[in-house]
Amino acid sequence: MLTARLLSQTFVVPLNHDLFRNCHASTVVVLKDNSRLVAFFGGEREGEGDVAIWTVRGDGSNWEEPRRLFAEDGLAHWNPVLLNEGDTVWLFYKVGPTVHEWTTRWSMSHDGGVSWTEPSELVAGDKAPRGPVKNKLLVMSNGEWLAPASVETNEIWDAFVDISPDKGESWRRVDVPFTHQTSAEEKSDSGVWGGLAENALWETDPQKVFKWDGVIQPSAWNPNQATSIC
C-alpha cells in the first residue's frame, strides 16, 4: 500500500505577484540534480488570449522567478505536461480558443528547462489533440510512451491513448471503444447516463459526473511506478 507524507510546503510563485490573475494545471518533474521544474498555464483566466505556459525552477524550498515561456498574443495556451528521461525534458501543451478546438505542441530542453527548442505541432497536420491532454505519460517496460488523451467536442468527450515508440517523434493513436447513447435512448433508459453537462469540467460531485456521457481528461497509471513528490 502506497502512502504519502507531507515533508514541507512552499509557494512556487511569490505572494502578491502581478504576473497573472489565475493559473491552473500544474505539472512537476524532478531533474537529475534533484532540483524541480514546474510548469502551469496562467493569464487573465482560462481560455483568454493572454494565457501562456509558465515554468519555475527550484530546489523544493527556494524558487527562481516564474518565467513566461511560451505565449502567442490572442491564442490561449493550456494544460502543460512535463516528462524527463536522462538529460532531456519534454513539454507538451495545448493551444486553441477552447477545449473543442485545441491542438498539441511540444518542445524539448537538454539543460533542465533553461533553454528550449522551438515549439512545433506534435503530429504535423493533425488537428486532433494528440498526445497527453493534462496528465503525465507512462514510460512502459518496452520503452514506449503511453499518453492518456481525449477528444472533447460539443456532443461527446472520448478517451484514447497515443503511443510513441521513438520518444515523441511519431505517434500511433488507439481509440478506447465507447458506445454513446442518443438523446432518445437516454430518456428511455434507466437513467445511468444523463448526457454531457455544460459545466462538466468544473463539477466536483461524483454523483453528477458519473451520469454524464463523456470522459474528462483521462489519466494512465502504473502502480509499480507510482511516486509522490512532497
FENRAJO-V239860 format. One record per run of one state. SS is the DSSP state (alpha for helix, beta for strand, coil for the rest). FROM is the first residue (numbers start at 1). TO is the last residue. If there is no record, write none. Layout:
BEGIN
ss=SS from=FROM to=TO
ss=SS from=FROM to=TO
END
This chain:
BEGIN
ss=coil from=1 to=21
ss=beta from=22 to=30
ss=coil from=31 to=35
ss=beta from=36 to=43
ss=coil from=44 to=51
ss=beta from=52 to=58
ss=coil from=59 to=62
ss=beta from=63 to=63
ss=coil from=64 to=66
ss=beta from=67 to=70
ss=coil from=71 to=71
ss=beta from=72 to=72
ss=coil from=73 to=74
ss=beta from=75 to=75
ss=coil from=76 to=76
ss=beta from=77 to=85
ss=coil from=86 to=87
ss=beta from=88 to=95
ss=coil from=96 to=102
ss=beta from=103 to=109
ss=coil from=110 to=119
ss=beta from=120 to=121
ss=coil from=122 to=137
ss=beta from=138 to=139
ss=coil from=140 to=144
ss=beta from=145 to=152
ss=coil from=153 to=156
ss=beta from=157 to=164
ss=coil from=165 to=171
ss=beta from=172 to=175
ss=coil from=176 to=182
ss=alpha from=183 to=188
ss=coil from=189 to=199
ss=alpha from=200 to=202
ss=coil from=203 to=205
ss=alpha from=206 to=209
ss=coil from=210 to=213
ss=beta from=214 to=214
ss=coil from=215 to=222
ss=alpha from=223 to=225
ss=coil from=226 to=230
END
